[in-house]
Structures are given as C-alpha cells and as structure tokens.
Amino acid sequence: MKYLLANWKTTLAGGGALFTALGHLLAALAHGDTSTIASDGPLIAAAIGVIFAKDSNVTCGSKPQ
C-alpha cells in the first residue's frame, strides 16, 4: 500500500488507462463480443501496474526531496 498513489502523474495515467480498458471491455461484452477479453485482460493488468508505479523523479528513501 506504500506505493499506491506514489505520484499523481502515474496514478492519473494508470487510472485513465484502466478506465479506458474497462470501458472497452464492458462495451464489447454488452454487444456480445467476447473476443476482446484476451486483449483487454493484459491492458487492465498493465494499467493496474502503472497505478502502483512511481515516477523516475520520486525516490523510495525516507528523506523527503
């Protein structure tokens, strides 16, 4: 939980990517198209990874910059 929201830039990018991928998946499923599950699954996983990522200019140390 320490890295969740580590930086607003990566959190915003990951949230936008997650929102887009979930929207695409739900819209496709609403139309009966199940072929997008294989491609949207990795996109959702990557978006979650970006949410928990930190930017290159953020350190993990205990000293504030």
mmCIF file of the C-alpha atoms, coordinates in Angstrom:
data_MODEL
# 
_entry.id   MODEL 
# 
loop_
_atom_site.group_PDB 
_atom_site.id 
_atom_site.type_symbol 
_atom_site.label_atom_id 
_atom_site.label_alt_id 
_atom_site.label_comp_id 
_atom_site.label_asym_id 
_atom_site.label_entity_id 
_atom_site.label_seq_id 
_atom_site.pdbx_PDB_ins_code 
_atom_site.Cartn_x 
_atom_site.Cartn_y 
_atom_site.Cartn_z 
_atom_site.occupancy 
_atom_site.B_iso_or_equiv 
_atom_site.pdbx_formal_charge 
_atom_site.auth_seq_id 
_atom_site.auth_comp_id 
_atom_site.auth_asym_id 
_atom_site.auth_atom_id 
_atom_site.pdbx_PDB_model_num 
ATOM 1  C CA . MET A 1 1  ? 0.000   0.000   0.000   1.00 0.00 ? 1  MET A CA 1 
ATOM 2  C CA . LYS A 1 2  ? 3.064   2.209   0.367   1.00 0.00 ? 2  LYS A CA 1 
ATOM 3  C CA . TYR A 1 3  ? 3.368   2.723   -3.390  1.00 0.00 ? 3  TYR A CA 1 
ATOM 4  C CA . LEU A 1 4  ? -0.305  3.295   -4.131  1.00 0.00 ? 4  LEU A CA 1 
ATOM 5  C CA . LEU A 1 5  ? -0.653  6.901   -5.226  1.00 0.00 ? 5  LEU A CA 1 
ATOM 6  C CA . ALA A 1 6  ? 3.124   7.368   -5.018  1.00 0.00 ? 6  ALA A CA 1 
ATOM 7  C CA . ASN A 1 7  ? 2.866   10.108  -7.614  1.00 0.00 ? 7  ASN A CA 1 
ATOM 8  C CA . TRP A 1 8  ? -0.185  11.771  -9.085  1.00 0.00 ? 8  TRP A CA 1 
ATOM 9  C CA . LYS A 1 9  ? 1.199   11.600  -12.626 1.00 0.00 ? 9  LYS A CA 1 
ATOM 10 C CA . THR A 1 10 ? 1.466   7.814   -12.811 1.00 0.00 ? 10 THR A CA 1 
ATOM 11 C CA . THR A 1 11 ? -1.736  7.341   -10.822 1.00 0.00 ? 11 THR A CA 1 
ATOM 12 C CA . LEU A 1 12 ? -3.631  9.566   -13.242 1.00 0.00 ? 12 LEU A CA 1 
ATOM 13 C CA . ALA A 1 13 ? -2.169  7.790   -16.265 1.00 0.00 ? 13 ALA A CA 1 
ATOM 14 C CA . GLY A 1 14 ? -2.924  4.364   -14.819 1.00 0.00 ? 14 GLY A CA 1 
ATOM 15 C CA . GLY A 1 15 ? -6.438  5.363   -13.823 1.00 0.00 ? 15 GLY A CA 1 
ATOM 16 C CA . GLY A 1 16 ? -7.151  6.703   -17.290 1.00 0.00 ? 16 GLY A CA 1 
ATOM 17 C CA . ALA A 1 17 ? -5.799  3.561   -18.913 1.00 0.00 ? 17 ALA A CA 1 
ATOM 18 C CA . LEU A 1 18 ? -7.801  1.355   -16.543 1.00 0.00 ? 18 LEU A CA 1 
ATOM 19 C CA . PHE A 1 19 ? -10.981 3.338   -17.157 1.00 0.00 ? 19 PHE A CA 1 
ATOM 20 C CA . THR A 1 20 ? -10.492 3.118   -20.928 1.00 0.00 ? 20 THR A CA 1 
ATOM 21 C CA . ALA A 1 21 ? -9.722  -0.616  -20.951 1.00 0.00 ? 21 ALA A CA 1 
ATOM 22 C CA . LEU A 1 22 ? -12.653 -1.460  -18.667 1.00 0.00 ? 22 LEU A CA 1 
ATOM 23 C CA . GLY A 1 23 ? -14.972 0.709   -20.754 1.00 0.00 ? 23 GLY A CA 1 
ATOM 24 C CA . HIS A 1 24 ? -13.886 -1.020  -23.936 1.00 0.00 ? 24 HIS A CA 1 
ATOM 25 C CA . LEU A 1 25 ? -14.309 -4.445  -22.361 1.00 0.00 ? 25 LEU A CA 1 
ATOM 26 C CA . LEU A 1 26 ? -17.753 -3.699  -20.938 1.00 0.00 ? 26 LEU A CA 1 
ATOM 27 C CA . ALA A 1 27 ? -18.970 -2.159  -24.199 1.00 0.00 ? 27 ALA A CA 1 
ATOM 28 C CA . ALA A 1 28 ? -17.793 -5.179  -26.169 1.00 0.00 ? 28 ALA A CA 1 
ATOM 29 C CA . LEU A 1 29 ? -19.392 -7.599  -23.717 1.00 0.00 ? 29 LEU A CA 1 
ATOM 30 C CA . ALA A 1 30 ? -22.646 -5.643  -23.859 1.00 0.00 ? 30 ALA A CA 1 
ATOM 31 C CA . HIS A 1 31 ? -22.691 -6.267  -27.612 1.00 0.00 ? 31 HIS A CA 1 
ATOM 32 C CA . GLY A 1 32 ? -21.928 -9.953  -27.158 1.00 0.00 ? 32 GLY A CA 1 
ATOM 33 C CA . ASP A 1 33 ? -18.318 -9.782  -28.349 1.00 0.00 ? 33 ASP A CA 1 
ATOM 34 C CA . THR A 1 34 ? -16.201 -11.978 -26.087 1.00 0.00 ? 34 THR A CA 1 
ATOM 35 C CA . SER A 1 35 ? -13.122 -11.891 -28.329 1.00 0.00 ? 35 SER A CA 1 
ATOM 36 C CA . THR A 1 36 ? -11.799 -8.748  -26.618 1.00 0.00 ? 36 THR A CA 1 
ATOM 37 C CA . ILE A 1 37 ? -11.270 -10.463 -23.259 1.00 0.00 ? 37 ILE A CA 1 
ATOM 38 C CA . ALA A 1 38 ? -7.914  -11.833 -24.415 1.00 0.00 ? 38 ALA A CA 1 
ATOM 39 C CA . SER A 1 39 ? -6.655  -8.394  -25.429 1.00 0.00 ? 39 SER A CA 1 
ATOM 40 C CA . ASP A 1 40 ? -8.237  -6.276  -22.689 1.00 0.00 ? 40 ASP A CA 1 
ATOM 41 C CA . GLY A 1 41 ? -7.020  -8.503  -19.831 1.00 0.00 ? 41 GLY A CA 1 
ATOM 42 C CA . PRO A 1 42 ? -3.338  -7.613  -20.251 1.00 0.00 ? 42 PRO A CA 1 
ATOM 43 C CA . LEU A 1 43 ? -4.250  -3.943  -20.743 1.00 0.00 ? 43 LEU A CA 1 
ATOM 44 C CA . ILE A 1 44 ? -6.120  -3.931  -17.441 1.00 0.00 ? 44 ILE A CA 1 
ATOM 45 C CA . ALA A 1 45 ? -3.198  -5.637  -15.696 1.00 0.00 ? 45 ALA A CA 1 
ATOM 46 C CA . ALA A 1 46 ? -0.740  -3.107  -17.145 1.00 0.00 ? 46 ALA A CA 1 
ATOM 47 C CA . ALA A 1 47 ? -2.945  -0.195  -16.065 1.00 0.00 ? 47 ALA A CA 1 
ATOM 48 C CA . ILE A 1 48 ? -3.027  -1.543  -12.507 1.00 0.00 ? 48 ILE A CA 1 
ATOM 49 C CA . GLY A 1 49 ? 0.771   -1.835  -12.634 1.00 0.00 ? 49 GLY A CA 1 
ATOM 50 C CA . VAL A 1 50 ? 1.070   1.806   -13.678 1.00 0.00 ? 50 VAL A CA 1 
ATOM 51 C CA . ILE A 1 51 ? -1.183  2.871   -10.785 1.00 0.00 ? 51 ILE A CA 1 
ATOM 52 C CA . PHE A 1 52 ? 1.247   1.232   -8.349  1.00 0.00 ? 52 PHE A CA 1 
ATOM 53 C CA . ALA A 1 53 ? 4.353   2.538   -10.175 1.00 0.00 ? 53 ALA A CA 1 
ATOM 54 C CA . LYS A 1 54 ? 6.377   5.575   -9.218  1.00 0.00 ? 54 LYS A CA 1 
ATOM 55 C CA . ASP A 1 55 ? 7.912   8.217   -11.424 1.00 0.00 ? 55 ASP A CA 1 
ATOM 56 C CA . SER A 1 56 ? 11.622  8.339   -12.074 1.00 0.00 ? 56 SER A CA 1 
ATOM 57 C CA . ASN A 1 57 ? 11.971  11.540  -10.068 1.00 0.00 ? 57 ASN A CA 1 
ATOM 58 C CA . VAL A 1 58 ? 10.440  10.025  -6.890  1.00 0.00 ? 58 VAL A CA 1 
ATOM 59 C CA . THR A 1 59 ? 12.769  8.228   -4.523  1.00 0.00 ? 59 THR A CA 1 
ATOM 60 C CA . CYS A 1 60 ? 11.941  5.391   -2.160  1.00 0.00 ? 60 CYS A CA 1 
ATOM 61 C CA . GLY A 1 61 ? 14.136  6.615   0.655   1.00 0.00 ? 61 GLY A CA 1 
ATOM 62 C CA . SER A 1 62 ? 13.000  8.086   3.931   1.00 0.00 ? 62 SER A CA 1 
ATOM 63 C CA . LYS A 1 63 ? 14.442  11.546  3.168   1.00 0.00 ? 63 LYS A CA 1 
ATOM 64 C CA . PRO A 1 64 ? 11.985  13.939  1.566   1.00 0.00 ? 64 PRO A CA 1 
ATOM 65 C CA . GLN A 1 65 ? 13.231  15.744  -1.522  1.00 0.00 ? 65 GLN A CA 1 
# 
